[in-house]
């Protein structure tokens, strides 16, 4: 099965805010970015799955995708109490502890990378039981990295070495 995956477009807050699963405003370049994505998509798809976040749903609408399936497994990592805080305002000790063991360490009331990976892999396994040939996922960088790690046997501790740009399209083959 071909899995085409798009990361949502740029957000206004950039990289200064920890926003994970929070709904955040998109950058003013949204329309141009969506138009570029639409040009490179290879339609049709057997199914389109979309994260429930507003930034992903807005992209699916801009791409004129009629029937999307909202899939909670495609949500970005939950950063718990850190959501919508500036990175430099998060408690340094907590942040350092998380940075040292981000695979298994959870932000307060949040998810670890292993948690995200497990839900993404479970979703991919459910897809294998369906007769799809080609699907599209509209999601987030963390989810895309988890898909990449699962399909290409990348260690989770190396996940942040995988670049995933805003609006970037990836294609994976799932056997």
C-alpha positions as CSV (number, residue, x, y, z in Angstrom):
1,X,0.0,0.0,0.0
2,X,1.2,3.5,-0.9
3,X,0.9,5.9,2.0
4,X,1.2,9.6,1.0
5,X,1.7,11.8,4.0
6,X,1.5,15.6,4.3
7,X,2.5,17.8,7.2
8,X,0.3,20.7,7.8
9,X,1.4,24.2,6.7
10,X,3.4,26.8,8.7
11,X,2.0,28.1,11.9
12,X,2.2,31.7,13.1
13,X,4.0,30.9,16.3
14,X,6.9,29.2,14.5
15,X,9.3,27.2,16.7
16,X,9.1,29.5,19.8
17,X,5.9,27.9,21.3
18,X,5.3,24.3,22.4
19,X,2.0,23.6,20.7
20,X,1.7,19.9,20.1
21,X,-2.0,19.1,20.1
22,X,-3.2,22.7,20.7
23,X,-5.0,24.5,17.9
24,X,-2.8,27.4,16.8
25,X,-3.2,30.0,14.0
26,X,-1.7,29.3,10.7
27,X,0.8,31.6,9.0
28,X,-0.4,34.2,6.5
29,X,1.2,32.1,3.7
30,X,-1.4,29.3,4.2
31,X,-3.2,29.8,0.8
32,X,0.1,29.8,-1.2
33,X,1.4,26.7,0.7
34,X,-1.9,24.8,0.2
35,X,-1.8,25.6,-3.5
36,X,1.8,24.3,-3.8
37,X,0.8,21.1,-2.0
38,X,-2.2,20.6,-4.3
39,X,0.1,20.8,-7.3
40,X,2.3,17.9,-6.2
41,X,-0.5,15.5,-4.9
42,X,-1.0,12.5,-7.1
43,X,-4.8,12.0,-7.0
44,X,-6.9,9.9,-6.6
45,X,-6.7,8.2,-3.1
46,X,-8.7,5.2,-1.8
47,X,-9.0,7.0,1.5
48,X,-7.9,10.2,3.2
49,X,-7.2,10.3,6.9
50,X,-6.8,13.5,8.8
51,X,-5.7,14.6,12.2
52,X,-8.5,16.2,14.2
53,X,-6.4,19.4,14.6
54,X,-7.8,22.6,13.0
55,X,-4.5,23.1,11.1
56,X,-4.9,19.7,9.3
57,X,-8.6,19.9,8.7
58,X,-8.2,23.4,7.2
59,X,-5.5,22.0,4.8
60,X,-7.8,19.1,3.8
61,X,-10.6,21.6,2.9
62,X,-8.1,23.8,1.0
63,X,-7.1,20.7,-1.0
64,X,-10.8,20.1,-1.9
65,X,-10.8,16.7,-0.3
66,X,-14.4,15.6,-0.1
67,X,-14.5,12.7,2.2
68,X,-11.9,12.7,5.0
69,X,-11.8,10.3,7.9
70,X,-10.8,12.1,11.1
71,X,-8.3,9.9,12.9
72,X,-7.2,10.6,16.4
73,X,-4.1,8.4,16.0
74,X,-2.7,11.1,13.7
75,X,-2.6,13.8,16.4
76,X,0.7,15.4,17.3
77,X,2.4,14.5,20.6
78,X,0.5,15.9,23.6
79,X,2.8,18.1,25.6
80,X,0.4,18.3,28.5
81,X,0.9,21.3,30.7
82,X,3.5,22.7,28.4
83,X,1.0,23.2,25.6
84,X,1.0,26.8,24.3
85,X,3.9,27.8,26.5
86,X,7.0,29.4,25.1
87,X,9.8,26.9,25.2
88,X,12.1,29.2,27.1
89,X,9.4,29.7,29.8
90,X,9.0,25.9,30.6
91,X,10.6,24.8,33.8
92,X,14.2,24.1,32.9
93,X,14.6,21.0,35.1
94,X,11.5,19.4,33.7
95,X,12.5,20.3,30.1
96,X,16.1,18.9,30.6
97,X,14.7,15.7,32.1
98,X,12.5,15.3,29.1
99,X,15.3,16.1,26.6
100,X,17.5,13.5,28.2
101,X,15.0,10.7,27.8
102,X,12.3,12.0,25.4
103,X,11.6,8.5,24.1
104,X,10.1,7.3,27.4
105,X,9.8,10.5,29.5
106,X,6.5,12.3,29.5
107,X,6.0,16.1,29.9
108,X,3.6,16.6,32.9
109,X,0.2,15.3,31.8
110,X,1.6,14.6,28.3
111,X,2.8,11.8,26.1
112,X,6.2,10.3,25.6
113,X,7.5,9.7,22.1
114,X,7.0,5.9,22.7
115,X,3.3,6.7,23.4
116,X,3.0,8.5,20.1
117,X,4.9,5.8,18.2
118,X,2.7,3.0,19.7
119,X,-0.6,4.7,18.6
120,X,0.8,5.4,15.1
121,X,2.0,1.9,14.7
122,X,-1.4,0.5,15.9
123,X,-3.1,2.7,13.3
124,X,-0.7,1.5,10.5
125,X,-1.4,-2.1,11.5
126,X,-5.2,-1.5,11.2
127,X,-4.6,-0.1,7.7
128,X,-2.9,-3.3,6.6
129,X,-6.2,-5.2,7.2
130,X,-8.0,-3.0,4.7
131,X,-7.8,-3.3,0.9
132,X,-6.4,0.2,0.2
133,X,-3.9,0.6,-2.5
134,X,-3.1,4.3,-2.0
135,X,-4.1,6.5,0.9
136,X,-3.3,10.1,2.1
137,X,-2.6,11.1,5.6
138,X,-2.7,14.8,6.7
139,X,-0.9,15.1,10.0
140,X,2.1,16.4,12.0
141,X,5.9,16.1,12.1
142,X,6.0,13.8,15.1
143,X,3.6,11.3,13.5
144,X,5.4,11.4,10.2
145,X,8.7,10.7,12.0
146,X,7.0,7.8,13.7
147,X,5.8,6.4,10.4
148,X,9.3,6.7,9.0
149,X,10.8,5.0,12.0
150,X,8.4,2.1,11.9
151,X,8.7,1.5,8.2
152,X,12.5,2.0,8.0
153,X,13.5,0.6,11.4
154,X,14.9,3.8,12.7
155,X,15.6,3.9,16.5
156,X,13.2,6.3,18.3
157,X,16.2,8.1,19.9
158,X,17.3,9.1,16.4
159,X,13.8,10.4,15.3
160,X,14.6,14.1,15.5
161,X,17.4,13.6,12.9
162,X,14.6,13.1,10.3
163,X,13.8,16.5,8.8
164,X,10.1,17.2,8.2
165,X,9.2,20.6,6.8
166,X,5.9,22.3,6.9
167,X,3.8,21.3,4.0
168,X,6.2,18.6,3.0
169,X,4.9,15.5,1.3
170,X,6.3,12.0,1.9
171,X,5.5,8.6,0.3
172,X,6.0,5.3,2.1
173,X,5.2,1.7,1.0
174,X,3.6,-0.4,3.7
175,X,3.8,-4.1,3.1
